[in-house]
Amino acid sequence: MGDFLGSVWWMIVSLGLLVTFHEFGHYWVARRCGVKVLRFSVGFGKPLWSRRNRNGTEFAIAAIPLGGYVKMLDEREGDVAAGERAVAFNNKSVWQRIAIVAAGPAANLILCIALLWAMFVIGKQDYSATIGRTTGMAQQAGFATGDRIFEVDGRPVDTWAEASLALTTAAMDHQDARVKVRDALENERTRILPLSQLPQGFDERNVPVQSGFIWQFWLQPALIDSVLEDSAANGVLEPGDRILAIDGQRVESADQVAPLVQQLGERGGGMLDIERNGERLALELTPTAGEGQDGKPRWLIGVGFVTGKAATYDARQQYGPFAAIPAAIRETGKLASDSLGMMRRMLTGHASVKNISGPITIARVANASAERGVDWFLYFLALLSLSLCIINLLPIPVLDGGHLLYYLIELVKGSPLSERAMATGQFIGLALLAGLMGLAFYNDILSLVP
């Protein structure tokens, strides 16, 4: 219940902030162009709170926090007194109307850069793209434990998330990825990951794992939490010991211990290398026969491991106040390119429409980002603000991009579109928007089903 309430709260905070900036962009430019603004609303439906300023604009917070709007004086929406026709939106020049409509997405773009700037000044903590273990395709391509990816197809990557996105992009394009790594000895090597060999219908949300990568920070160390009495480990191992190797085979994580113990039992025992109080020790241990949780015969040593311990961040992106400005602009450009590339791939069929998410996913990610810290929440807000900018610029009637399309047509033909054509466009736009929202909700609900 706590996660649910937290998700709802952070979604309201996030959307409220971003919508306010978006609508303020429209409002600010409209006032500069001499348009009378009747209402500035954050949210839809019945106002929960409202106030009027000296210019007669009503500022309101409404009950449904999934958007907002700026209502301007317009002869197409009602009667306008003769003395106020000059301040009606429809009587402004086409360039002024374009500026007013484009100001909303522009405000979201500016906010995205500002949020990324703040994130870089604070410093964003993350995990490096260090490989903890490899299997299958990645192992066959020569990747090894301790390799740190720093470039994919000519694109520099600093974190596991950036590396994952670059690998996913190559997989969706059915291309092999040229990956540069630094091994444990800091030697640079180039590997070719044959992502074109992934089967049709692969899960685009899990490409690194399907290609054989297990990131280092995912792995829980084999740190002993408890030792059972009357077990093989009693008197040999102690809580706090970390298993480093079993009979000469290196142990990277706790999930590797059980299979190696089976091999050790079949050989009649052997040596365990452990770390205890900063010292490395070699201890002899013979597993005992018993039953696993599935009731099948197993070799057991009788220890439990520490679980749920978060890995220590090993990457940090931080700049001074001035250096953070170009860094934020570059990051915004990269995020915009990735977003537009994903949209293009979905339109051409190279990416699944499962990548479209709705308010449920936004709420869950907002809550998770807030729990991870201010740096991650700022990054989430920046990405969401940029997404609102891009979505609103789509040439779909009822969105800002649709209105801009109308005005560009007006510039070309020299006169506004007919009311009938605009009404038809609005109907088509509503249908498209309803379809997109329905798909987003469907994907959201599907993601909740085990």
N, C-alpha and C positions, 0 to 999 in steps of 0.2 A: 504493500500500500504506500510505503514511503517513496519507492521509486516512481509509482504512478503520480502521486501528488507533486513530486519533484519535477517529473517530466512535464506535467501540465504547467507548473509555475514557470519553469525556464523557457518553455515554448511561448508563453504569453509575454514574458519579458523580452525575449528575442524578437518576436514578430512586432511587438509594440514599438520597440526602439527603431527597427528597420523601416516599418511602415511610417512612423512619424517623420523620419528623415526624408523618405521618398515623397510624402505628401507636402512636406515643407518646401522641397525643391519646386514643386508645382506652384505652391502658394507664393513663395518669395518672388519668382520670376513673373507670375501673374500680376502681383502688386506693382512691380517695376514697370510692367507694360501698361499700367493704368486700368486693369480689369478689376471690377468689384467682386470680391469673394464673399459668398453668402455663408458657407459652412466649411470648416476644416474638421473632419471626423477621423478619429483613430478607432477602427472597428465599424461593424455594420449593425443595423437594427436600432432598437430604442436607446437613446442616450442615457447613460448612467450618471453623467455629469456634464454640464455645459456652462459656458460663460461667453459674453459678448465683449468685444473690444470697442474702442471709440469709432472705428470705421464700420461697425455694424456686422462684422464677421463673427459667427458663432463657432466657438471651439468646443468640441464634444468628444467624450470617450464613450463608445457604444458597447453593447453587450457581447457581440460576436467578434472576438479578437483575431480574425483571419484576414484582415486587410484594412482598407481605409479609403477615403476619397476627399477631394476638394471640389465643392460645388460652386460654380461661378455663375454670375448673371449671364443669361443666354436667351435670346429671343426665340430660339427653337424649343425651349423648354417651358415657356410661359410668357405672359404679357410683361412688357418692359415699358416703364414710363418714358415719355419722349425725352425728358431731361437726362435720362440715364442710358440712352442708347449708345452713347460714345464710350461707356465703360463696360459694355456687354462683350463677352468673349467672341461671339460670332462676328462682331464688327471690327475686330482687330485685323491687321494685315496677316497674310499667310505666314510670313516669316516670324511674326510675333507669336502666332499660334503654335508654330513648330517649336519655338524656343520654350514656350510654357509647357508643352507636352513632353519635350525631351528633358526638361529639368528634373523630372522625377527619377528616371534611370540614372541621369548624371549625378544626382545627389547620392544614390546608392553606390555608384562607382567611386566617388570621392570618399564616402564613408569607408568603403572597403580598404582603400589606400591608407586612410587614417588609422583604422583598426590594426592593419598589418604593421604600420609604423610603430604603434604602441606596443604590439607584441614583440617586435624585434628589439625595441629599447629595453623592455622588461627581460627579454630572453626566453625563447621557446625551447623547453627541454623535450628531448625525444630519444628514440633508440636508433643506433646506427644500423646500417644494412650489413651487419656481420652475420655470417652463416654459422649456425650452431651444429647442424647436421645436414647431410644430403642423402637422397635416395633416388632411385630411378633415373630419369632423364638428366638431372643436374649432376648426379654422381658420375654417370657415363660421360658427361661433357667435361669432366675434370675438376669440377668445383670441390672444395674440401673444407673441412671444419676450420674456422678461424679466418677464412677469406672474407674481406670486407669490400663490398661492391661500391665503387665510386663513380661509375659511368655506365650508362646503358644506351646503346645506339647513338653515341655522341652527346647524350644529355647528362650533365653532371647531376649526381644524386648525393644527398647528405644523410638521408634517413631511410629506414626500412619502408616507410610509406611511399616516399618518392620512387624508390626502386621498384616497389610492388606495382605502382601505377604505370611506370615505364614498361615493365614486363607485360602487364595486362594489355597495354596499348599495342605492343608488338604481337601478342597472341590474337587479339581481335582482328588485326590486319593479316593474320596467318603468315607472319614473317618470323624468321629466326632472329634472335637478339644477339647483338655483339656486346658482350659484357666485359668491362675491365674491373679487375679486383686487385687488392693488395693482400698478399698472404700473411701468415703469422710472422714472417721475417721481413715484412714491408717490401717484398719484391712485387713489382707490377706485372700482372699477367692478363692476357686476353683470352676469353673463352667464348665459344659460340653455343648458345642454348637453342636447340632445335624446336622452338615453340610451334613451328608450322606443322609438327607431327602430333600436336594435341588432337584428340578425337573431336568430331563434329558434336556440337551441343555441350562443350565443356563449360564448367561453371566459371563465368567471367569474374565472379566476386572472390575467387580463391585460386587464382592462377599460380602464385608462387608455390603453394603446397602441391598443386597438381604437377608442377614441373620439377618437384623434388627438393624444394628449399624448406628448411625449418630454421627460422630466425633464432639467433642466440638468446634473445631476451624472452622467447617463449618457453625455454627449457628451465625446469625447476631443478636446482642442484640436488644431488643425492646426499642431502643433509639429514642425518638421523635425528628423529624426534623422540623415539621411544624404543626400548628393547624389552621384549617379552621374557618373563622368567621361564626357566626350563626350556630355553631355545638354544639353538646352536650359537647365536651371537652373544648370549648372556655370559658376562665375564671376559668377553673378547672385544666387543664394540660398546661404545657409550653414546648417550645422547650428546649431540654437538659434533660428533665425528662426521666427516665428509668422505664418502667413498670416491676415490680417484680412478681406481682400476681394479679389475677382477681377473686374476690369473693372466696379467699382462695386457688385457684388453681395456683400453681407455674408456672411462665412464664420463659422459658429458652431462647426463641428466638422470633423474630418478627413474624414468620410464625404461631405461636400458638395464636396470639392475635385475629385474625378474628373469628375462631370457638368459642373461649371463649366469645367474645362480643355477638355472636348470642345467646348463653346460657344466658348471662347476660340480654339481651333485653327481652327474653322470660320470665324471672323471674321478669321483671319490674324494673331492676336496681340493684345496689349492690355496693361493695367496691373495690377500686383499691389500691393496695400497690405499691408505687413508690419510687424511689430514686431521690432526688433533692438536688444538692449541697452537697452531702455527707450525707444527712439526709434521714431517712426513714419516709414516710408519708402515712397515710391511708385517702383516699378521696372517697367521694360518687359520683357516676356517673350513669346516666340513659341514655342508648343509644336511638337514635331516629330512627324512621322507614324511610327507603329510598330505593334507588335502587343501586345494585352493578354494576360493569362494564359489567356484562353479562345481565343487564336489569331486573334481578329477584329481588324480595323484599328482603331487607337485613336490619339488625340492624347496625347502624353506630355510631361511636363516633367522626369522623372527624379529624383524625390525620394521618400524614405521618411519615415514619421511615427512619432513616439514612441507606443507602444501599451502598454496594461496599467497606465497610471499612474492610481492612485486619486485621485478628486476630493477636494478639501479640504472637511472638514465646515463647514457654514455655519449650523447650528442647534444649540442646546444647551439642554437642559432641566435646570436646577439650582436647588436651594433650600437654605436654611439648615436646620439640624436640626429646628427647630420648625415652620417653614413646610412642610417636606417631609411632615409627618404628614397634614394634610388633603389635600395633593397626592396622596399615595399612596392615601388612601381614595377620592378622586375617580377616580383612574386605575383602581383595582380595580373600582369601580362601572361605569365605562365599558367595561372589558374584559369584565365579567360580562354586561352588557347586549348587547354585540356577540356574545358566544358564544351566549347564549340566543336571540338573534335569528337567528343562523345555524342553530341547531338547529330553530327553528320553521319557517324557510324550507325546510329539507330535508324536514321532515315534511309540509309543504303542497305540496311540489313546486316551489317558487320558487327553490330552490338545488339544485345537483347533489350527489349523494352522493360525488362525486369529492373533495369537501372533507374527507372523513373520512380521516385519516392514521394510520399505525401506527408501530411501533418503528423501522423503517428511516428514515422521515422524521424522527422524533424524534432519532435518532442523527446524521443529517446536519446538522440545524439546530443541535443542541447543539455540534457541532464548529465549525460556521461562526460561531456566537455567541461561543464561547470565543476563536476567532482574532481577532474584532473588538475584544475588550477586556472588561474586568471589567463595565463598564456594560451592555453588550449581553448578557453571560451572565447577569447578575442579572435583566434583563428577561425573558429566555427562561425562567429558573427560575420567576419569578413567574407568567408566563403558563401554564406547565406545571402549577404548583401549583394555580392557580385551575381549570384544566381537570380535574385530578384531583378537586377538590372538587365541581365540577358533575356530572361523570360518576358519582361515587359516590353522589350524591343522586338519581340517576334511579330511579324506582320499579320497578326490575327486581330480582326476587328473586336472591339471592346477592350483590348489592351492598348497601351501607349503606342506600340509599334504599328497597330492597325490604323490609329488616327494619323500617325506620321505618314503612312502609306497614302491615306486620303489626301493629305496636304501636298504630297509630292505629285500626285496625279493632278491636283488643282494647279500646281505650278506649271505642269506640262501643257494641260489643255486650256489654261487661262481662266477657268471658272470652276466653282465648287461642283462636286458630284451632286446629282439629284438626291432628294430626300429618299426616294424609292430605292436607289442603288445603295445608299448608306444604310437603310433599314434592312435590306437584304444581307448586306455585309455583316451587320450586327447579329442577325439571326444565325448566319453561318459561324460567326465568331463564338457566339454562345454555345452552339453545338460542339465546336471543336474544343472549347474550354471545358465543357461538361464531360466530353470524352476523355480528355487528359486527366481531369480530376478523378473520374471514375477509375481509370487505369492506375493512378497513383494510390487511391484508397485500396484497390484490389491487391496491389503489390504489398502495401503496408499490412493488410490483414493476413496475406499469405505468409509474410515473414514472421508472424506471431504463431503460426501453426507449427508444432514440432514435426 
